[in-house]
């Protein structure tokens, strides 16, 4: 089941495991304050490039090490 993030107007974020078919359904305020939570775009590191969560060396790296120097690629 996918994990979705929902955000209220005040910036409070909650995470819920929900079926994809329910992803955009309303989320009740877990604290009962009447806030409206809407689904937000989640950004996370999947470890795709070299298992380093997006840290890829191409020539000189911003981490200051040569290509392959910090084990990221």
C-alpha positions in Angstrom: 0.0 0.0 0.0 1.5 3.4 -0.9 2.4 6.0 1.6 1.0 9.5 0.9 1.6 12.9 2.5 -1.1 15.3 3.2 -0.7 19.0 4.3 -2.9 21.5 6.1 -3.0 25.2 5.5 -0.8 25.7 8.6 2.0 23.5 7.2 1.2 20.4 9.4 2.0 17.3 7.4 0.6 13.8 8.1 1.5 10.5 6.3 -1.0 7.8 5.7 -0.8 4.3 4.2 -3.8 4.2 1.8 -4.9 2.3 -1.3 -4.2 4.2 -4.5 -7.9 4.5 -5.1 -8.3 6.5 -1.9 -5.3 8.8 -2.4 -7.3 11.9 -3.1 -10.1 11.3 -0.7 -10.5 13.8 2.2 -8.4 13.2 5.3 -10.0 13.9 8.7 -7.9 16.1 11.0 -6.1 13.7 13.3 -6.2 16.4 16.1 -9.8 17.3 15.6 -9.0 21.0 14.8 -11.1 21.1 11.7 -8.2 21.6 9.3 -8.4 20.5 5.7 -5.6 18.2 4.6 -4.8 17.9 0.9 -2.5 15.5 -0.8 0.9 16.9 -1.5 3.6 15.8 -3.9 6.1 13.6 -2.0 9.8 13.8 -2.6 12.0 11.1 -1.4 15.4 9.5 -2.3 15.0 6.0 -3.7 18.8 5.3 -3.9 18.6 5.1 -7.7 21.9 6.4 -8.9 24.6 4.3 -7.3 22.5 3.7 -4.2 23.3 7.2 -3.0 19.9 8.9 -3.1 20.7 11.0 -6.1 24.3 11.9 -5.2 26.1 11.2 -8.5 29.6 12.0 -9.4 30.2 13.4 -12.9 33.8 14.6 -13.1 34.3 16.8 -10.1 31.7 16.5 -7.3 30.3 19.2 -5.1 31.3 17.1 -2.1 34.9 17.9 -3.0 36.0 14.4 -4.0 36.9 13.0 -7.4 34.5 10.8 -9.3 33.9 7.7 -7.2 35.7 9.3 -4.3 32.9 9.3 -1.7 31.5 5.9 -2.7 28.5 7.5 -4.4 29.2 6.6 -7.9 
